[in-house]
Every structure is written in structure tokens, then in C-alpha cells.
Amino acid sequence: MKKQSTAKAGSLYLFASIFNRGIGFLTIPVFTRLLSTSDYGIVTTYSAWAAILTAIIGMQLNCGIRLSRGTDCRIKIEKHKELSTVFTFTLLIAAFMFTLIAICCLLFPVNTNFALIAMCFLEGLFTALITDYTYYQMMEYKYIGRVFLMVLPNLLAAVLSVGFIYIMTAEKYMGRIISLFGMHAIIGLVVCFLVFSHAKPQIDRTYIKWTLKVSLPLILHGVALNILAQADRTMISVLRDTSETGIYSLIYSFSMIATVITTGLEGIWIPWFTQKMNESRYGEVNCVSKDYIHLMTYAMTGLILISPEILKLLAPPAYWEGIVLIPPLVISNFVIFAYTMYVNVEYYYEKTLFITENTIIAAGLNIVLNGLFIPKFGYMAAAYTTLFCYIVSFVLHTKYARKLNHEVLPLCQYVTPIIHVTASTVLFYIFIETVVFRWLLTVIYVAAMILAERKRMGALLPALSTKFRFFR
């Protein structure tokens, strides 16, 4: 595969990720001014439940799509038949689950509007279908279509949200929720049409039996992962108030800016990593992963140092009290990136049960710690309990992945990154009011890292190009 094709793919993935994050953060000043902190908290709680439902309804069948491309996979199925099977099975499961939910709501009335429950459920369904299709595109190296699906829903939802929020005289949070649901529904229906236009609805029993074996454990993993990511917000709403949830949610979302790089490169990293593991080229994996880790380290470190002023530009003063939460939440997202590297090893060896067990332990610990400390310390406690639980998850995944294959991803690669991130956090709190010094320090740091790593970083995308087939 030509290096320029890989560079083009990587550039497009990065563009899509940056665009999505850009839309999200450019609209923060709009939504934080159109919505109260309470309304903002309700929207994020809704999104948290939609994410959990996505994991349950989708049954993590995208794992089968990912693993079926491995050279050691025992199941070989025509790609259109595979997608049709996955979509048909998901729709049948969703119909069954929705019927049960409707019956339960009739027998045991709840205070929540049933229309809101229905939208949340259907958004979970359509998101699951879209995710399955984007995994297919990723593993087939159809990067243009994948980028399209990454960009379009968020762009249109953001535009529609502003209009709907203005229209709403009361319950303005519904304007944002309706827009999110509507765009996922439209894109989901289009994706269904594309899949079933190539192969009629069907279920290949052999394939479903195999994919459920590897994906079913990941249902709990997906739920636990969302609990780990979202439980703090839900518990802040319950144990404190939705206003605190709104502030915490904004800071959490802001702290994920740097992960745009991870999201952008993941689409080419996973197929490349799988291929290199098949070829037992562990040295090459370690070399490229080191560059990958350093790139994320520099992004996270720079973000910590300049974050207060950026946040003040994005949100009104009501949210500024949450600035002190930025370092632990940014580090949390760095730890997520770090342990995901080891989760990829577990995926490769089809040890999905252990992925689930490790995530459940971390999620359960998070709930316990949140229950103990949020009532007393509020969202400040949530930030540090979240970081602690992600570190626990990192330790568990690292220990097991290293047991599966001790030749890949040595722990020593994280020594320098930990020093950088820790130093930036200390400087953040010491010089939090000294704006000029922090920004000057950031400029010097970034320039020094670019000069030190320019050759290695310049080779990162081309290094992923070996035998890539972006066109078929």
C-alpha cells in the first residue's frame, strides 16, 4: 500500500475526529448559555443511558465483525451476509426488549415521560447499528464512508439542536435530546437500507453462535464501561443536584479534547495491530506504540497547562468553578488510552471474558467510592474516584495482557509519560492564576517536544501503511 494512501486515511480520520470535537466544543458556548446547568445535566444523563442501552441492544456484535477479519478466525462468511445477519439479529432483539419495556411501563407507571424512554431506547438501537456498520468499514478499510458517518450525525444534530432549543418555551433540554435522537434515527435507517439492499434480512446460525460466544461477555463490559464513565454524573444528580452534574459533565467533556488524536488514529491502528500480531512482528508494534503513546502524552500535558483560559472562553462564569477538576479528568482520559492498548491484546486473543471481568471490578469500585464520597465532597470526589478506578482498570488489563503476551507493549514505555503528566499537573495547581507563565511554558514545552520527536512522529502514519488495502 502506498504511504500517501495511509497518510490520506490517517489525515481524514484525524480531520473527522477534530471536526467532531470542534463541533462539540464550538457549540459549548451556545448550549451552556441556552441551557441552564440543570438542563445540561439532564441531557448528559440521557446520553449516559443511551450509551448503556447501545451496549445492551447491540450485544457488542461489532466484536465479531472485528475478529472475523483475523487470519486465525474459524468462521468465514461473506461480508454482506455477515452484516445482514448482525442487523437482523439486533433488530429482533430490540423489538423483544422494547415490548418488555412497554409492558413494564404499563404495569408499573414511572414519573419519566414514556416518549423520553422510547427515544432513549431507539437512539441506543440506531447507535448500535451505526457502530456495527462503522466497524465493518474500518476492517474493510473503507475510510471515506467511515469518516462520513463520523462527521454527519454530530454536525446536523448540533445545528438542529440550536433551533429546537429556541423553539422550546419550557423543558429546553428536550430540544437537544430530540435533535440527537432524530439524527441517529435517520442515519440508522439509511444504514439499514444500505445493508439490506445488498443482502436480504437473514440469520446465519453458525456465525451468530460464534459471534455471541465472543461478544456476549462484552455486553457486561460495555455496560460496565459506561457505568465507569457515566456513573459519577448519574450519582451526582441523585446524591447532589443536576446543576453540579452539568458543571462536571462540561469539564469531563472538555478534558477529552486530547483524545481526538486517539479516535482519529484508532481506525488504522486496530487493523494494523491485528495484522502485525498475526505476523508476530512484536518489535514493530512496540516501536510504533511508543510514538503513539508519546504523541498522546504531549497532547494531554499541553491541554492541562492551558485549559483554564480555553474553558473560560467556552463557558459562562457559572461553570468556571469546575476548572480545578481538569487535571484529574485529563489524566483519567490518558489512562483510558493507556489501558485500551492492552485491551487490544486481549481482543486479539479473544479473551473477552477477562476484559469484562476487569471492567466490572473497576465499575463496581467506582460506584462504591462515589457513594461514599460524593455526598460529602460533591463532584470533586467524583473526579478523583474516576481517576482511581481507571488506574485500577489499567493495572488489571495490563497484568492480564502481559500474561497473554509479554513481548508486546512493555510497561517501561509509560515511565516518561507519567513524569510529564504529573509535572504538568503540579504546575497547573501552583500557577493556576499565573496565565502568562503557563502559556509560555506550554509553548516552550510543545516546541521542544516537536524538535525532539519530529523524525519519529513524522514516521508514525507511514509506519502503519504496511500492506494496508484501503481500496478493494
Residue pairs with C-beta under 8 A, 6 or more apart in sequence:
1 465
1 466
1 467
1 468
1 469
1 470
2 465
3 462
3 465
5 465
5 468
5 470
5 471
6 268
6 461
6 462
6 464
6 465
6 468
6 470
7 461
7 462
7 465
9 141
9 143
9 267
9 268
9 468
9 470
10 264
10 265
10 268
10 461
10 464
11 461
12 143
12 144
12 147
13 143
13 146
13 147
13 150
13 263
13 264
13 265
13 266
13 267
13 268
14 260
14 261
14 264
14 265
15 147
15 264
16 146
16 147
16 150
16 151
16 264
17 150
17 260
17 261
17 263
17 264
18 260
18 264
19 151
19 155
20 150
20 151
20 154
20 260
20 263
21 256
21 257
21 260
23 154
23 155
23 158
24 154
24 158
24 253
25 253
25 254
25 257
25 314
27 158
27 161
27 162
28 250
28 253
28 254
28 314
28 315
29 313
29 314
29 315
29 316
30 162
31 40
31 161
31 165
31 176
32 40
32 250
32 314
32 315
32 316
32 318
32 319
33 316
34 162
34 165
34 166
34 172
35 43
35 165
35 172
35 173
35 176
35 246
36 172
36 243
36 246
37 242
37 243
37 244
37 245
37 246
37 247
37 318
37 319
38 241
38 242
38 243
38 246
39 172
39 173
39 246
40 173
40 245
40 246
40 249
40 250
41 233
41 236
41 237
41 241
41 242
41 243
41 244
41 245
41 246
41 249
42 173
42 242
43 173
43 176
43 177
44 233
44 245
44 246
44 249
45 233
45 234
45 237
45 242
45 245
46 116
46 120
46 173
46 177
47 180
48 226
48 229
48 230
48 233
48 234
49 120
50 120
50 123
50 124
50 127
50 180
51 124
51 127
51 226
51 229
51 230
52 124
52 222
52 223
52 226
52 227
52 230
53 120
53 121
53 123
53 124
53 125
54 123
54 124
54 125
54 127
54 128
54 131
54 222
55 128
55 219
55 221
55 222
55 223
55 225
55 226
56 97
56 124
56 219
56 222
56 223
57 90
57 93
57 94
57 97
57 121
57 124
57 125
57 128
58 90
58 124
58 125
58 127
58 128
58 129
58 131
58 132
58 222
59 89
59 90
59 93
59 212
59 215
59 216
59 219
60 215
60 216
60 218
60 219
60 221
60 222
61 86
61 89
61 90
61 132
61 211
61 215
62 131
62 132
62 135
62 215
63 211
63 214
63 215
63 218
63 347
63 352
64 82
64 86
64 207
64 210
64 211
64 214
64 215
65 82
65 83
65 86
65 132
65 135
65 136
65 139
66 135
66 139
66 270
66 347
67 73
67 214
67 347
67 350
68 75
68 76
68 77
68 82
68 211
69 139
69 271
69 274
70 274
70 278
70 348
71 278
72 278
74 210
75 206
75 207
75 210
75 211
77 85
77 204
77 207
79 136
79 140
80 195
80 198
80 199
81 199
81 202
81 204
81 207
82 136
82 204
82 207
83 132
83 133
83 136
83 195
83 198
83 199
84 195
84 196
84 198
84 199
84 200
84 201
84 202
85 202
85 203
85 204
85 207
85 208
86 132
86 211
87 129
87 132
87 192
87 195
87 196
87 201
88 201
88 202
88 203
89 203
89 208
90 125
90 128
90 129
90 132
91 125
91 192
91 201
94 121
94 125
97 121
98 118
98 121
101 117
101 121
105 114
105 117
110 117
116 174
116 177
119 177
119 178
119 181
120 181
122 181
122 185
123 180
123 181
123 184
123 185
125 188
126 184
126 185
126 187
126 188
126 189
127 184
127 188
129 188
129 191
129 192
130 149
130 153
130 184
130 187
130 188
130 191
133 149
133 191
133 194
133 195
134 146
134 149
134 150
136 142
137 143
137 145
137 146
137 149
138 146
138 267
138 270
138 271
139 270
139 271
140 472
141 271
141 468
141 469
141 470
141 471
141 472
142 470
143 267
143 268
143 470
146 267
149 187
149 191
152 183
152 187
153 183
153 184
153 187
154 183
156 183
157 179
157 180
157 182
157 183
157 184
158 179
160 179
160 182
160 183
161 175
161 176
161 179
161 180
163 175
164 174
164 175
164 176
164 178
164 179
165 172
165 175
165 176
166 175
167 175
168 174
168 175
214 350
214 352
215 352
217 352
217 353
217 355
217 356
218 352
218 355
218 356
220 356
220 359
220 360
221 352
221 355
221 356
221 359
221 360
224 356
224 359
224 360
224 362
224 363
224 364
225 359
225 363
227 363
227 366
227 367
228 359
228 362
228 363
228 366
228 386
228 389
228 390
228 393
231 363
231 366
231 367
231 370
232 248
232 366
232 370
232 374
232 379
232 382
232 383
232 385
232 386
233 245
233 248
233 249
233 252
233 382
235 367
235 370
235 371
235 374
235 382
236 244
236 245
236 248
236 374
236 378
236 379
236 382
237 244
237 245
239 370
239 371
239 374
239 375
240 374
240 375
240 378
240 379
244 378
244 379
245 379
246 319
247 318
247 319
247 321
247 322
247 379
248 322
248 325
248 379
248 382
248 383
250 315
250 319
250 322
251 311
251 319
251 322
251 323
251 325
251 326
251 329
251 383
252 325
252 329
254 307
254 310
254 311
254 314
254 326
255 303
255 307
255 325
255 326
255 329
255 330
255 332
255 333
256 333
257 303
258 296
258 299
258 300
258 303
258 330
258 333
258 334
259 333
259 336
259 337
261 295
261 296
261 299
262 296
262 337
262 340
265 292
265 464
268 461
268 464
268 468
269 292
269 464
270 344
271 468
272 464
272 466
272 468
273 285
273 344
273 348
274 348
275 466
275 467
276 282
276 284
276 285
277 285
277 345
277 348
277 408
282 405
282 407
282 408
284 463
285 408
285 409
286 408
286 409
286 410
286 413
287 463
288 460
288 463
288 464
289 341
289 408
289 409
289 413
290 413
291 453
291 456
291 457
291 459
291 460
291 463
292 341
292 460
293 338
293 341
293 413
293 414
293 417
294 416
294 417
294 449
294 453
294 456
294 457
295 457
295 460
296 334
296 337
296 417
297 334
297 416
297 417
297 420
297 421
298 420
298 445
298 446
298 449
298 453
300 330
300 331
300 333
300 334
300 421
300 424
301 420
301 421
301 423
301 424
301 445
302 442
302 445
302 446
303 330
304 326
304 327
304 330
304 421
304 424
304 425
304 428
305 424
305 427
305 428
305 438
305 439
305 441
305 442
305 445
306 438
306 439
306 442
307 323
307 326
307 330
307 428
308 323
308 326
308 432
308 435
308 438
309 435
309 439
311 319
311 320
311 322
311 323
311 326
312 320
312 323
322 379
323 432
324 380
324 429
324 432
325 379
325 380
325 383
326 428
327 424
327 425
327 428
327 429
328 383
328 384
328 386
328 387
329 383
329 386
329 387
330 421
331 387
331 421
331 425
332 383
332 386
332 387
332 390
334 417
334 421
335 387
335 390
335 391
335 393
335 394
336 390
338 394
338 414
338 417
339 390
339 393
339 394
339 397
339 398
341 409
342 394
342 397
342 398
342 400
342 401
342 402
342 409
343 355
343 397
343 401
345 401
345 404
345 405
345 408
345 409
346 352
346 354
346 355
346 397
346 400
346 401
346 404
347 355
349 404
349 405
351 400
351 404
354 400
355 397
358 393
358 396
358 397
358 400
359 393
361 392
361 393
361 396
362 389
362 390
362 392
362 393
362 396
363 389
365 388
365 389
365 392
366 385
366 386
366 389
369 381
369 385
369 388
369 389
370 381
370 382
370 385
373 381
373 382
373 385
374 381
374 382
374 385
398 411
401 409
402 409
402 411
427 438
427 441
428 438
431 437
431 438
431 441
450 457
